[in-house]
Amino acid sequence: MLDRLRPYLSTAFLALLIAYFAYHAFTGEGGLLQSDSRDAALAAKRAELADLTERRHDLEVRARLLRDESLSADLLEERARSLLGFADPRDYVIRMQP
């Protein structure tokens, strides 16, 4: 009986190998059926990128205002008061836990 099936063993093995790879092509981590989760992750990463880009732009503007060429007196006073812990008597100070 084994002699009759021997020519088909390699074909059966290749068919099982193709079925295995086809199954994982559809259901694996990067498979075709996982596109919804990839799209959701991509949207979340794009939103995070937009937030980080906005924060970076804000920090670049603040850093530009602290340079010698374009020193902003208001920003310098704000940073000095923040770092030294001083406040004008007319200021309202709200202390928060870090």
Jmol script that loads the backbone (N, CA, C; Angstrom):
load data "model"
ATOM      1  N   MET A   1       0.820  -1.191   0.000  1.00  0.00           N
ATOM      2  CA  MET A   1       0.000   0.000   0.000  1.00  0.00           C
ATOM      3  C   MET A   1       0.868   1.261   0.000  1.00  0.00           C
ATOM      4  N   LEU A   2       1.955   1.247   0.777  1.00  0.00           N
ATOM      5  CA  LEU A   2       2.840   2.404   0.834  1.00  0.00           C
ATOM      6  C   LEU A   2       3.494   2.671  -0.513  1.00  0.00           C
ATOM      7  N   ASP A   3       3.721   1.606  -1.262  1.00  0.00           N
ATOM      8  CA  ASP A   3       4.329   1.778  -2.580  1.00  0.00           C
ATOM      9  C   ASP A   3       3.377   2.514  -3.530  1.00  0.00           C
ATOM     10  N   ARG A   4       2.079   2.324  -3.359  1.00  0.00           N
ATOM     11  CA  ARG A   4       1.118   3.017  -4.234  1.00  0.00           C
ATOM     12  C   ARG A   4       0.996   4.497  -3.871  1.00  0.00           C
ATOM     13  N   LEU A   5       1.197   4.869  -2.578  1.00  0.00           N
ATOM     14  CA  LEU A   5       1.052   6.253  -2.132  1.00  0.00           C
ATOM     15  C   LEU A   5       2.352   7.053  -2.244  1.00  0.00           C
ATOM     16  N   ARG A   6       3.463   6.385  -2.389  1.00  0.00           N
ATOM     17  CA  ARG A   6       4.758   7.068  -2.427  1.00  0.00           C
ATOM     18  C   ARG A   6       4.825   8.176  -3.482  1.00  0.00           C
ATOM     19  N   PRO A   7       4.336   8.035  -4.703  1.00  0.00           N
ATOM     20  CA  PRO A   7       4.412   9.132  -5.681  1.00  0.00           C
ATOM     21  C   PRO A   7       3.585  10.357  -5.274  1.00  0.00           C
ATOM     22  N   TYR A   8       2.594  10.154  -4.424  1.00  0.00           N
ATOM     23  CA  TYR A   8       1.721  11.268  -4.025  1.00  0.00           C
ATOM     24  C   TYR A   8       2.174  11.965  -2.743  1.00  0.00           C
ATOM     25  N   LEU A   9       3.149  11.416  -2.040  1.00  0.00           N
ATOM     26  CA  LEU A   9       3.600  12.009  -0.775  1.00  0.00           C
ATOM     27  C   LEU A   9       4.208  13.393  -0.986  1.00  0.00           C
ATOM     28  N   SER A  10       5.027  13.539  -1.996  1.00  0.00           N
ATOM     29  CA  SER A  10       5.636  14.858  -2.231  1.00  0.00           C
ATOM     30  C   SER A  10       4.568  15.871  -2.630  1.00  0.00           C
ATOM     31  N   THR A  11       3.587  15.448  -3.409  1.00  0.00           N
ATOM     32  CA  THR A  11       2.498  16.346  -3.810  1.00  0.00           C
ATOM     33  C   THR A  11       1.661  16.727  -2.595  1.00  0.00           C
ATOM     34  N   ALA A  12       1.369  15.773  -1.728  1.00  0.00           N
ATOM     35  CA  ALA A  12       0.588  16.051  -0.516  1.00  0.00           C
ATOM     36  C   ALA A  12       1.366  16.984   0.412  1.00  0.00           C
ATOM     37  N   PHE A  13       2.677  16.756   0.532  1.00  0.00           N
ATOM     38  CA  PHE A  13       3.502  17.621   1.377  1.00  0.00           C
ATOM     39  C   PHE A  13       3.495  19.052   0.845  1.00  0.00           C
ATOM     40  N   LEU A  14       3.646  19.227  -0.455  1.00  0.00           N
ATOM     41  CA  LEU A  14       3.625  20.560  -1.052  1.00  0.00           C
ATOM     42  C   LEU A  14       2.258  21.219  -0.898  1.00  0.00           C
ATOM     43  N   ALA A  15       1.193  20.440  -1.017  1.00  0.00           N
ATOM     44  CA  ALA A  15      -0.156  20.985  -0.843  1.00  0.00           C
ATOM     45  C   ALA A  15      -0.361  21.462   0.593  1.00  0.00           C
ATOM     46  N   LEU A  16       0.114  20.678   1.573  1.00  0.00           N
ATOM     47  CA  LEU A  16       0.011  21.098   2.970  1.00  0.00           C
ATOM     48  C   LEU A  16       0.856  22.334   3.247  1.00  0.00           C
ATOM     49  N   LEU A  17       2.027  22.414   2.652  1.00  0.00           N
ATOM     50  CA  LEU A  17       2.896  23.577   2.813  1.00  0.00           C
ATOM     51  C   LEU A  17       2.243  24.830   2.224  1.00  0.00           C
ATOM     52  N   ILE A  18       1.637  24.696   1.063  1.00  0.00           N
ATOM     53  CA  ILE A  18       0.928  25.822   0.443  1.00  0.00           C
ATOM     54  C   ILE A  18      -0.270  26.235   1.290  1.00  0.00           C
ATOM     55  N   ALA A  19      -1.006  25.270   1.816  1.00  0.00           N
ATOM     56  CA  ALA A  19      -2.153  25.576   2.674  1.00  0.00           C
ATOM     57  C   ALA A  19      -1.697  26.302   3.944  1.00  0.00           C
ATOM     58  N   TYR A  20      -0.581  25.872   4.507  1.00  0.00           N
ATOM     59  CA  TYR A  20      -0.048  26.513   5.712  1.00  0.00           C
ATOM     60  C   TYR A  20       0.277  27.975   5.443  1.00  0.00           C
ATOM     61  N   PHE A  21       1.003  28.241   4.372  1.00  0.00           N
ATOM     62  CA  PHE A  21       1.387  29.616   4.063  1.00  0.00           C
ATOM     63  C   PHE A  21       0.182  30.459   3.653  1.00  0.00           C
ATOM     64  N   ALA A  22      -0.769  29.867   2.970  1.00  0.00           N
ATOM     65  CA  ALA A  22      -1.978  30.595   2.591  1.00  0.00           C
ATOM     66  C   ALA A  22      -2.780  30.977   3.836  1.00  0.00           C
ATOM     67  N   TYR A  23      -2.896  30.063   4.795  1.00  0.00           N
ATOM     68  CA  TYR A  23      -3.608  30.354   6.042  1.00  0.00           C
ATOM     69  C   TYR A  23      -2.969  31.526   6.763  1.00  0.00           C
ATOM     70  N   HIS A  24      -1.656  31.514   6.883  1.00  0.00           N
ATOM     71  CA  HIS A  24      -0.965  32.592   7.582  1.00  0.00           C
ATOM     72  C   HIS A  24      -0.932  33.884   6.769  1.00  0.00           C
ATOM     73  N   ALA A  25      -1.032  33.803   5.461  1.00  0.00           N
ATOM     74  CA  ALA A  25      -1.117  35.012   4.648  1.00  0.00           C
ATOM     75  C   ALA A  25      -2.426  35.755   4.907  1.00  0.00           C
ATOM     76  N   PHE A  26      -3.469  35.018   5.227  1.00  0.00           N
ATOM     77  CA  PHE A  26      -4.752  35.652   5.509  1.00  0.00           C
ATOM     78  C   PHE A  26      -4.921  36.030   6.971  1.00  0.00           C
ATOM     79  N   THR A  27      -4.486  35.181   7.888  1.00  0.00           N
ATOM     80  CA  THR A  27      -4.795  35.395   9.304  1.00  0.00           C
ATOM     81  C   THR A  27      -3.600  35.777  10.157  1.00  0.00           C
ATOM     82  N   GLY A  28      -2.417  35.839   9.612  1.00  0.00           N
ATOM     83  CA  GLY A  28      -1.230  36.149  10.396  1.00  0.00           C
ATOM     84  C   GLY A  28      -1.200  37.600  10.850  1.00  0.00           C
ATOM     85  N   GLU A  29      -0.138  37.976  11.527  1.00  0.00           N
ATOM     86  CA  GLU A  29      -0.002  39.328  12.073  1.00  0.00           C
ATOM     87  C   GLU A  29      -0.067  40.392  10.981  1.00  0.00           C
ATOM     88  N   GLY A  30       0.535  40.123   9.862  1.00  0.00           N
ATOM     89  CA  GLY A  30       0.491  41.060   8.744  1.00  0.00           C
ATOM     90  C   GLY A  30      -0.410  40.573   7.629  1.00  0.00           C
ATOM     91  N   GLY A  31      -1.366  39.724   7.961  1.00  0.00           N
ATOM     92  CA  GLY A  31      -2.211  39.097   6.960  1.00  0.00           C
ATOM     93  C   GLY A  31      -3.247  40.037   6.364  1.00  0.00           C
ATOM     94  N   LEU A  32      -3.898  39.539   5.340  1.00  0.00           N
ATOM     95  CA  LEU A  32      -4.881  40.335   4.622  1.00  0.00           C
ATOM     96  C   LEU A  32      -6.111  40.652   5.462  1.00  0.00           C
ATOM     97  N   LEU A  33      -6.457  39.791   6.402  1.00  0.00           N
ATOM     98  CA  LEU A  33      -7.639  40.015   7.236  1.00  0.00           C
ATOM     99  C   LEU A  33      -7.363  40.931   8.419  1.00  0.00           C
ATOM    100  N   GLN A  34      -6.129  41.350   8.614  1.00  0.00           N
ATOM    101  CA  GLN A  34      -5.769  42.212   9.738  1.00  0.00           C
ATOM    102  C   GLN A  34      -5.690  43.682   9.330  1.00  0.00           C
ATOM    103  N   SER A  35      -6.208  44.041   8.182  1.00  0.00           N
ATOM    104  CA  SER A  35      -6.076  45.414   7.690  1.00  0.00           C
ATOM    105  C   SER A  35      -6.818  46.415   8.569  1.00  0.00           C
ATOM    106  N   ASP A  36      -7.921  46.024   9.204  1.00  0.00           N
ATOM    107  CA  ASP A  36      -8.656  46.950  10.068  1.00  0.00           C
ATOM    108  C   ASP A  36      -7.819  47.362  11.271  1.00  0.00           C
ATOM    109  N   SER A  37      -7.166  46.392  11.894  1.00  0.00           N
ATOM    110  CA  SER A  37      -6.339  46.731  13.063  1.00  0.00           C
ATOM    111  C   SER A  37      -5.122  47.541  12.648  1.00  0.00           C
ATOM    112  N   ARG A  38      -4.575  47.250  11.461  1.00  0.00           N
ATOM    113  CA  ARG A  38      -3.444  48.051  10.969  1.00  0.00           C
ATOM    114  C   ARG A  38      -3.877  49.479  10.675  1.00  0.00           C
ATOM    115  N   ASP A  39      -5.068  49.641  10.104  1.00  0.00           N
ATOM    116  CA  ASP A  39      -5.581  50.984   9.813  1.00  0.00           C
ATOM    117  C   ASP A  39      -5.821  51.769  11.091  1.00  0.00           C
ATOM    118  N   ALA A  40      -6.358  51.104  12.117  1.00  0.00           N
ATOM    119  CA  ALA A  40      -6.594  51.775  13.396  1.00  0.00           C
ATOM    120  C   ALA A  40      -5.270  52.179  14.049  1.00  0.00           C
ATOM    121  N   ALA A  41      -4.285  51.296  13.998  1.00  0.00           N
ATOM    122  CA  ALA A  41      -2.976  51.624  14.564  1.00  0.00           C
ATOM    123  C   ALA A  41      -2.326  52.760  13.796  1.00  0.00           C
ATOM    124  N   LEU A  42      -2.475  52.768  12.479  1.00  0.00           N
ATOM    125  CA  LEU A  42      -1.918  53.840  11.659  1.00  0.00           C
ATOM    126  C   LEU A  42      -2.574  55.171  11.984  1.00  0.00           C
ATOM    127  N   ALA A  43      -3.885  55.180  12.165  1.00  0.00           N
ATOM    128  CA  ALA A  43      -4.596  56.416  12.517  1.00  0.00           C
ATOM    129  C   ALA A  43      -4.141  56.930  13.877  1.00  0.00           C
ATOM    130  N   ALA A  44      -3.953  56.024  14.839  1.00  0.00           N
ATOM    131  CA  ALA A  44      -3.485  56.438  16.165  1.00  0.00           C
ATOM    132  C   ALA A  44      -2.073  57.013  16.086  1.00  0.00           C
ATOM    133  N   LYS A  45      -1.214  56.386  15.306  1.00  0.00           N
ATOM    134  CA  LYS A  45       0.160  56.892  15.165  1.00  0.00           C
ATOM    135  C   LYS A  45       0.185  58.235  14.439  1.00  0.00           C
ATOM    136  N   ARG A  46      -0.696  58.426  13.468  1.00  0.00           N
ATOM    137  CA  ARG A  46      -0.761  59.729  12.785  1.00  0.00           C
ATOM    138  C   ARG A  46      -1.231  60.820  13.727  1.00  0.00           C
ATOM    139  N   ALA A  47      -2.201  60.514  14.583  1.00  0.00           N
ATOM    140  CA  ALA A  47      -2.665  61.497  15.567  1.00  0.00           C
ATOM    141  C   ALA A  47      -1.543  61.828  16.548  1.00  0.00           C
ATOM    142  N   GLU A  48      -0.808  60.814  16.978  1.00  0.00           N
ATOM    143  CA  GLU A  48       0.325  61.044  17.887  1.00  0.00           C
ATOM    144  C   GLU A  48       1.399  61.882  17.201  1.00  0.00           C
ATOM    145  N   LEU A  49       1.650  61.615  15.932  1.00  0.00           N
ATOM    146  CA  LEU A  49       2.634  62.397  15.185  1.00  0.00           C
ATOM    147  C   LEU A  49       2.203  63.855  15.065  1.00  0.00           C
ATOM    148  N   ALA A  50       0.929  64.091  14.805  1.00  0.00           N
ATOM    149  CA  ALA A  50       0.430  65.461  14.708  1.00  0.00           C
ATOM    150  C   ALA A  50       0.591  66.191  16.036  1.00  0.00           C
ATOM    151  N   ASP A  51       0.300  65.504  17.147  1.00  0.00           N
ATOM    152  CA  ASP A  51       0.456  66.103  18.474  1.00  0.00           C
ATOM    153  C   ASP A  51       1.919  66.422  18.761  1.00  0.00           C
ATOM    154  N   LEU A  52       2.803  65.483  18.461  1.00  0.00           N
ATOM    155  CA  LEU A  52       4.229  65.707  18.709  1.00  0.00           C
ATOM    156  C   LEU A  52       4.796  66.799  17.812  1.00  0.00           C
ATOM    157  N   THR A  53       4.311  66.874  16.575  1.00  0.00           N
ATOM    158  CA  THR A  53       4.756  67.935  15.673  1.00  0.00           C
ATOM    159  C   THR A  53       4.327  69.296  16.191  1.00  0.00           C
ATOM    160  N   GLU A  54       3.112  69.373  16.706  1.00  0.00           N
ATOM    161  CA  GLU A  54       2.623  70.636  17.266  1.00  0.00           C
ATOM    162  C   GLU A  54       3.437  71.029  18.503  1.00  0.00           C
ATOM    163  N   ARG A  55       3.716  70.064  19.374  1.00  0.00           N
ATOM    164  CA  ARG A  55       4.524  70.355  20.572  1.00  0.00           C
ATOM    165  C   ARG A  55       5.929  70.799  20.190  1.00  0.00           C
ATOM    166  N   ARG A  56       6.513  70.139  19.179  1.00  0.00           N
ATOM    167  CA  ARG A  56       7.859  70.510  18.744  1.00  0.00           C
ATOM    168  C   ARG A  56       7.874  71.920  18.174  1.00  0.00           C
ATOM    169  N   HIS A  57       6.867  72.257  17.387  1.00  0.00           N
ATOM    170  CA  HIS A  57       6.795  73.611  16.825  1.00  0.00           C
ATOM    171  C   HIS A  57       6.703  74.647  17.943  1.00  0.00           C
ATOM    172  N   ASP A  58       5.878  74.360  18.946  1.00  0.00           N
ATOM    173  CA  ASP A  58       5.746  75.280  20.083  1.00  0.00           C
ATOM    174  C   ASP A  58       7.076  75.444  20.812  1.00  0.00           C
ATOM    175  N   LEU A  59       7.778  74.343  21.042  1.00  0.00           N
ATOM    176  CA  LEU A  59       9.082  74.423  21.713  1.00  0.00           C
ATOM    177  C   LEU A  59      10.115  75.166  20.872  1.00  0.00           C
ATOM    178  N   GLU A  60      10.068  74.994  19.558  1.00  0.00           N
ATOM    179  CA  GLU A  60      11.004  75.715  18.693  1.00  0.00           C
ATOM    180  C   GLU A  60      10.747  77.213  18.737  1.00  0.00           C
ATOM    181  N   VAL A  61       9.466  77.605  18.764  1.00  0.00           N
ATOM    182  CA  VAL A  61       9.132  79.029  18.857  1.00  0.00           C
ATOM    183  C   VAL A  61       9.608  79.591  20.175  1.00  0.00           C
ATOM    184  N   ARG A  62       9.382  78.858  21.262  1.00  0.00           N
ATOM    185  CA  ARG A  62       9.821  79.347  22.577  1.00  0.00           C
ATOM    186  C   ARG A  62      11.343  79.427  22.658  1.00  0.00           C
ATOM    187  N   ALA A  63      12.033  78.461  22.070  1.00  0.00           N
ATOM    188  CA  ALA A  63      13.500  78.492  22.074  1.00  0.00           C
ATOM    189  C   ALA A  63      14.013  79.652  21.232  1.00  0.00           C
ATOM    190  N   ARG A  64      13.342  79.922  20.106  1.00  0.00           N
ATOM    191  CA  ARG A  64      13.748  81.049  19.264  1.00  0.00           C
ATOM    192  C   ARG A  64      13.588  82.369  20.008  1.00  0.00           C
ATOM    193  N   LEU A  65      12.550  82.472  20.847  1.00  0.00           N
ATOM    194  CA  LEU A  65      12.332  83.708  21.601  1.00  0.00           C
ATOM    195  C   LEU A  65      13.351  83.894  22.718  1.00  0.00           C
ATOM    196  N   LEU A  66      14.031  82.838  23.131  1.00  0.00           N
ATOM    197  CA  LEU A  66      15.026  82.949  24.192  1.00  0.00           C
ATOM    198  C   LEU A  66      16.440  83.150  23.657  1.00  0.00           C
ATOM    199  N   ARG A  67      16.627  83.165  22.346  1.00  0.00           N
ATOM    200  CA  ARG A  67      17.959  83.379  21.786  1.00  0.00           C
ATOM    201  C   ARG A  67      18.360  84.835  21.905  1.00  0.00           C
ATOM    202  N   ASP A  68      19.652  85.090  21.811  1.00  0.00           N
ATOM    203  CA  ASP A  68      20.173  86.446  21.950  1.00  0.00           C
ATOM    204  C   ASP A  68      19.660  87.387  20.872  1.00  0.00           C
ATOM    205  N   GLU A  69      19.483  86.884  19.652  1.00  0.00           N
ATOM    206  CA  GLU A  69      19.079  87.742  18.547  1.00  0.00           C
ATOM    207  C   GLU A  69      17.647  88.268  18.719  1.00  0.00           C
ATOM    208  N   SER A  70      16.780  87.486  19.310  1.00  0.00           N
ATOM    209  CA  SER A  70      15.365  87.881  19.431  1.00  0.00           C
ATOM    210  C   SER A  70      14.859  87.542  20.824  1.00  0.00           C
ATOM    211  N   LEU A  71      15.440  88.149  21.809  1.00  0.00           N
ATOM    212  CA  LEU A  71      15.081  87.855  23.194  1.00  0.00           C
ATOM    213  C   LEU A  71      13.740  88.498  23.539  1.00  0.00           C
ATOM    214  N   SER A  72      12.806  87.713  24.013  1.00  0.00           N
ATOM    215  CA  SER A  72      11.500  88.207  24.420  1.00  0.00           C
ATOM    216  C   SER A  72      11.545  88.453  25.932  1.00  0.00           C
ATOM    217  N   ALA A  73      11.337  89.696  26.316  1.00  0.00           N
ATOM    218  CA  ALA A  73      11.408  90.057  27.737  1.00  0.00           C
ATOM    219  C   ALA A  73      10.324  89.336  28.538  1.00  0.00           C
ATOM    220  N   ASP A  74       9.135  89.219  27.971  1.00  0.00           N
ATOM    221  CA  ASP A  74       8.043  88.545  28.689  1.00  0.00           C
ATOM    222  C   ASP A  74       8.358  87.071  28.938  1.00  0.00           C
ATOM    223  N   LEU A  75       8.858  86.393  27.915  1.00  0.00           N
ATOM    224  CA  LEU A  75       9.187  84.977  28.070  1.00  0.00           C
ATOM    225  C   LEU A  75      10.351  84.795  29.030  1.00  0.00           C
ATOM    226  N   LEU A  76      11.329  85.670  28.953  1.00  0.00           N
ATOM    227  CA  LEU A  76      12.463  85.591  29.865  1.00  0.00           C
ATOM    228  C   LEU A  76      12.017  85.799  31.311  1.00  0.00           C
ATOM    229  N   GLU A  77      11.132  86.762  31.526  1.00  0.00           N
ATOM    230  CA  GLU A  77      10.624  87.005  32.878  1.00  0.00           C
ATOM    231  C   GLU A  77       9.817  85.804  33.377  1.00  0.00           C
ATOM    232  N   GLU A  78       9.012  85.238  32.502  1.00  0.00           N
ATOM    233  CA  GLU A  78       8.220  84.066  32.891  1.00  0.00           C
ATOM    234  C   GLU A  78       9.113  82.909  33.302  1.00  0.00           C
ATOM    235  N   ARG A  79      10.152  82.626  32.518  1.00  0.00           N
ATOM    236  CA  ARG A  79      11.060  81.524  32.832  1.00  0.00           C
ATOM    237  C   ARG A  79      11.837  81.806  34.119  1.00  0.00           C
ATOM    238  N   ALA A  80      12.298  83.050  34.303  1.00  0.00           N
ATOM    239  CA  ALA A  80      13.052  83.388  35.511  1.00  0.00           C
ATOM    240  C   ALA A  80      12.179  83.228  36.752  1.00  0.00           C
ATOM    241  N   ARG A  81      10.964  83.707  36.686  1.00  0.00           N
ATOM    242  CA  ARG A  81      10.066  83.564  37.838  1.00  0.00           C
ATOM    243  C   ARG A  81       9.753  82.096  38.106  1.00  0.00           C
ATOM    244  N   SER A  82       9.584  81.331  37.060  1.00  0.00           N
ATOM    245  CA  SER A  82       9.278  79.917  37.223  1.00  0.00           C
ATOM    246  C   SER A  82      10.443  79.167  37.865  1.00  0.00           C
ATOM    247  N   LEU A  83      11.649  79.438  37.389  1.00  0.00           N
ATOM    248  CA  LEU A  83      12.817  78.733  37.912  1.00  0.00           C
ATOM    249  C   LEU A  83      13.205  79.199  39.313  1.00  0.00           C
ATOM    250  N   LEU A  84      13.084  80.501  39.573  1.00  0.00           N
ATOM    251  CA  LEU A  84      13.501  81.027  40.865  1.00  0.00           C
ATOM    252  C   LEU A  84      12.405  80.990  41.912  1.00  0.00           C
ATOM    253  N   GLY A  85      11.159  80.835  41.479  1.00  0.00           N
ATOM    254  CA  GLY A  85      10.059  80.752  42.423  1.00  0.00           C
ATOM    255  C   GLY A  85       9.576  82.109  42.911  1.00  0.00           C
ATOM    256  N   PHE A  86       9.907  83.176  42.201  1.00  0.00           N
ATOM    257  CA  PHE A  86       9.466  84.512  42.587  1.00  0.00           C
ATOM    258  C   PHE A  86       8.178  84.867  41.866  1.00  0.00           C
ATOM    259  N   ALA A  87       7.416  85.770  42.471  1.00  0.00           N
ATOM    260  CA  ALA A  87       6.184  86.245  41.846  1.00  0.00           C
ATOM    261  C   ALA A  87       5.990  87.703  42.214  1.00  0.00           C
ATOM    262  N   ASP A  88       5.343  88.427  41.350  1.00  0.00           N
ATOM    263  CA  ASP A  88       4.992  89.818  41.601  1.00  0.00           C
ATOM    264  C   ASP A  88       3.899  89.838  42.663  1.00  0.00           C
ATOM    265  N   PRO A  89       3.885  90.833  43.537  1.00  0.00           N
ATOM    266  CA  PRO A  89       2.831  90.871  44.565  1.00  0.00           C
ATOM    267  C   PRO A  89       1.419  90.936  43.984  1.00  0.00           C
ATOM    268  N   ARG A  90       1.281  91.398  42.761  1.00  0.00           N
ATOM    269  CA  ARG A  90      -0.040  91.501  42.140  1.00  0.00           C
ATOM    270  C   ARG A  90      -0.437  90.224  41.400  1.00  0.00           C
ATOM    271  N   ASP A  91       0.454  89.262  41.323  1.00  0.00           N
ATOM    272  CA  ASP A  91       0.174  88.020  40.610  1.00  0.00           C
ATOM    273  C   ASP A  91      -0.614  87.052  41.477  1.00  0.00           C
ATOM    274  N   TYR A  92      -1.445  86.270  40.822  1.00  0.00           N
ATOM    275  CA  TYR A  92      -2.129  85.161  41.485  1.00  0.00           C
ATOM    276  C   TYR A  92      -1.309  83.903  41.198  1.00  0.00           C
ATOM    277  N   VAL A  93      -0.880  83.237  42.245  1.00  0.00           N
ATOM    278  CA  VAL A  93      -0.039  82.056  42.084  1.00  0.00           C
ATOM    279  C   VAL A  93      -0.842  80.843  42.505  1.00  0.00           C
ATOM    280  N   ILE A  94      -0.877  79.872  41.632  1.00  0.00           N
ATOM    281  CA  ILE A  94      -1.553  78.610  41.922  1.00  0.00           C
ATOM    282  C   ILE A  94      -0.492  77.536  41.905  1.00  0.00           C
ATOM    283  N   ARG A  95      -0.217  76.946  43.029  1.00  0.00           N
ATOM    284  CA  ARG A  95       0.807  75.915  43.124  1.00  0.00           C
ATOM    285  C   ARG A  95       0.174  74.553  42.845  1.00  0.00           C
ATOM    286  N   MET A  96       0.879  73.778  42.042  1.00  0.00           N
ATOM    287  CA  MET A  96       0.395  72.447  41.679  1.00  0.00           C
ATOM    288  C   MET A  96       1.473  71.438  41.979  1.00  0.00           C
ATOM    289  N   GLN A  97       1.058  70.228  42.289  1.00  0.00           N
ATOM    290  CA  GLN A  97       2.008  69.147  42.517  1.00  0.00           C
ATOM    291  C   GLN A  97       2.584  68.720  41.171  1.00  0.00           C
ATOM    292  N   PRO A  98       3.915  68.464  41.076  1.00  0.00           N
ATOM    293  CA  PRO A  98       4.498  68.042  39.798  1.00  0.00           C
ATOM    294  C   PRO A  98       4.110  66.618  39.444  1.00  0.00           C
TER     295      PRO A  98
END
end "model"
wireframe off; spacefill off
backbone 0.3
color backbone group
